[in-house]
Amino acid sequence: PHFVSEKLECRHPTASMPGVFQLAPQEISEEAQRACDLGLQAVLLFGIPATKDDQGSSAYDENGVVQRAVRAIKAKCPELVVITDVCLCEYMSHGHCGVTKMDGGHFHVLNDESVELLAQTALSHAAAGADLVAPSDMMDGRIGAIREMLDSNGFDQTGIMSYAAKFASVFYGPFREAAESPPQFGDRSSYQMDSANAAEALREVALDIDEGADIVLIKPALPYLDILWRVRERFAKPTGVYHVSGEYAMVKAAVEKGCIEERPAVLEIMTSLKRAGADLIITYWARELAEWTKE
């Protein structure tokens, strides 16, 4: 994963995730080259715009931060697979993953209006050269809408990696610092999944596959190995897992305290994810893993 910020001239460390940085736009192509040199197959891009509004308009701007980053990476490393996060939380002034409406002091996320903006965002990423778009919002029907939008505009070969089972988790906190996307009110439990509900996870995955997802993703990783296993066994579809920021930060904190050794801990965790059925793993240790496995 890479966080690209329009507000920066040079990289900025993320306090809660040692070793993870927000990057300035001019730095992303060099980071992509480094990934290529290490033999990594893909990068996943998250954008931090200079300005936000209540329609997330920077998300689908053809000259937005992610769109420019995609073009820069493809110019430098055309063989590197570029995956783009498709969500609105980084671009919304309120930090939620969709369009919101206040009603009697309570807020609601408007699903259909949000899906329209997500489809526009995915199209703009594909037009910039993204190989895969990765909707992470958990709105209903967004995979079908994105597939239709891409196909009708000549991007039928652009793949969709769906966050098909994304749980409302406490382990996203450090990510929200890095992506500058904490909700300004309420939480995301009305559209992300209940951590206790495995049956719903399987239904959500089935729906996304029916709507055209090429890869399905489970998030977070370690607390949901049972979901990863069930999904891979039941659907036999390319299945990914995101070892998320809070999971990363916990290991880093334990290493700093001298409780565990980093390298064997990370290798054990990643092996468990593969053992549970992950065809691909999104992790903040990707570069280190590439180096360790070569050794």
N, C-alpha and C positions, 0 to 999 in steps of 0.2 A: 504493500500500500504506500501511496505517496500523497501528501497534502500540499497543494500548490496554492499560494496566496498572492492575490493581486496587490496586497498592501505592503509587501516586503521587497527590499532590495537585495537581501541576502538571507540565508537560512536562519531560522529561529528555533531553539530547542523547546521541546514540550516537557514541562517540569515533571509531569506525572508519568512520563514514558521515557526513561533514559535511553538515548540513542536514536530517538525518533524526532524528526524535525519538520517544521513547516518550511517549504522551499519557495524561493522567489521564482517567478516564471522563467527567467533566463537560466536557472540552474537545472531544470527538469531534463533537458536533453543529455546533459552529462551524467545525471543519475541513471537515465535509460541506458547509456553506453556502458556504465558500470554493471548494470544488470545483465546486459548482453555478454560482457566479458566474463562474467561469473557463470554463464550458462543458464541463467534463469529464463523461463519461457514467457513470462507475462508480468505486467505491472497493472495495478488498480489505482485509478486516479480519483481523488476527492478535491473539489475546488472551494476556495474561500474568496468570495468576491469583495471588491472594494466597497460596494454599497448593497444594502438589502432592502426589500420592500414586502408588502403583504401579498404579492402575487409571484414572488420568486423570479422576477423577470430576468435576472442575470443567469439563471439556470439554462435558459433556452436562447440566449443571445449568441448569434453565430460567431461573435468575437469575444465570447466569455472566457473565463480563465481556463476551464477544462478544454474548451474547443481549441484554444491556442496551444495548450500543452500537448494535445493529441497531435496537432500538425507538426509541432517541434520535434516530438519523439519520432514520428513517422519519417520526417526528413533525415533524422540522424540514424535511426535504427529501424529500417522498414520491416525487418523480419520479426521484431519484437511484437508479441501480441499485446495490444492496448485494450484494457477493459475500463469502462467508465462507470462510476457510481451514478445512478439515475435516482435522485431524490431531491426534495425541495428544502430540506431542513437547513442546509448551509446557506440558503439564499433567501429564506423567509425572515422577516424582521422579528417574528414571534418564535422562531426555532422549531416549529412543527413541520411534519413531513407532507403537509397538504394545506389547502385553502381552509381557513377556519371561519366560523361564524359564532358570535356571542348571542346567547338566548337566555334572558333572565338570570344573568350572572354566571351561566355555565357556557362552556365553549363546545362546539361540535366541529369535527373535521368533515368537510363536504367531499365525499368520495368521488363523485362523477366529475366535478369541476377540477379536482386534483388530478384525476386520470388524464384529462385533456392536456394539462400542462406537462405532465410526465411524458406523454407521448411526443409532445413538441420537443422536450428536452432530449429524448432518445434520438429523435430524427436529427437534431443539430449535432449530436455527438457522432452519429453515423456519417453525416455529411463531412465532418472534420477528419474522418478516417478511422474511427474506433472499430475494432474487430468484434468486440462484444460489448453490449450495454448491460448493466447490472442494476435492475430496479430493486431498491432496498426499502421502499416506502411501506409496503404491505397493504396498499389500497386494493379493494376488490376489483377484478377485471382489468387490471393494468397490463398484464402480459398480453392478453388478446388485443387490447387497444394499441399497444406498442408494436406488436407483430403486424397488425393491419397498417399502421402508419408507415412502418419501414418498407413493407412489401409494396404498398401503393406508390411509394416514392423511389422505387428502384433499388432498395437496399435489402433485397431478399436474402443476400448472403451474410448480412450482419447478424451475428448470433445474440441470443438473450440468455444471460445467466441470472436466473431469478433467485432473489432471497425468498425462497418459498416458505421456509419455516424460520421466521425471525421472531424471537421471543422478547417480551418486555423484560429486560434484564438489568440488574444493578451493575453488570460488568462493562457497560458502555461509557462510564464516567470519563476516563482519560481520553477516549476518542472525542468526546464532546468538547474537551479542552482543545485538542489538536485541530478539530474541524470548526471550532467556534460556533457550535450549534446546540447549546442547551435550550430546552423549552423555556420560554419566558413566563409561562403559566401552565398549570396542570401537568399532565404527564402523557405518555404515549400508549398507555394500556388499553385505550379504546380501539386502537388499530394494530398494535403489535400483539403477540400471542401470550396467553396465560401460560406460565411456566409449568403448570400442573397438567396441561391438557395435551396428551399425546395423540388422541384421536383426531383432534382438530388439525394438528400438524400434518397428519397423513391426508386429510381432506384437502388442506390448502395445497399440498404438493401435487395431488392428483389434479386439482383444478388448473394449476399453473402448467402442468404438462399438457393437459388437454388444450390449453390456450396457445401453446406453441413454445414453451421454454425448452431451450436446448440443454442447459445445465441447471440443476437445482442445488440450492445452497442452504446449509443449516448454520444457524448463528444464535448464540455462542457455540463453543466447541465442547469442552470437557463436561459441563453440566448436562449436555444433551447428546452424549454418545449413544444412548439408547435410541434416540430419534434418528441419528445418522445411520445406525445399523438397520433400523426398520425401513427407512426410506430406500437405502441401497438394495436391500433384499427384496422389498416388495415391487419396486418400480424398475430396477435394473437400468436406470438412467444415469448418465454421467452426474456424479454427486460431489459437491464440494463442501468444505466446512471452513468457517472463519474463526480462527483462534484470536479472540478479540482483545481489545486494549486492556481491559481489567485483568484478564488472565495473564497477559504479558507483564503488566505492572506488578502483579502479585509475585511472580517469579523473580523479577528484578529486585523487589524489596527484600525477598527472602535471601537472595544472593548477597545483597548489600549488608544484611544483618549477619552474614556468615552461617546461615542455617542450612543452605544447600549449595551445591556446585552448579553453575549455570549450564555448562555444556551437556553433562549427562542428564540433567533434568529436562532440558529442551528436547534432546534426542528421545528420551522416554515418552514425553508428551506427544511428539510428532509421530512416533511409532504407534502409539495408542490410537491416534486419529486414522492412520492408514489401516490399522488392524480392524477398526470399527467400520471401514468401508469407504473412506474418503479417496476419491480419484484425484482430487486436487485440494491443496491446503493454502489458504490465505493466512500469512503470518508476518509479523514484524521482524522475525528472525530469518527471513528468506535468504538474505545475503550471507549470514553466518552459516546457515545450513548448507548452502552451496559450497562454501569453503571447507566445512567439516567433512562433508561427504566425499569431496575430492581427496581429502587426506586419508 
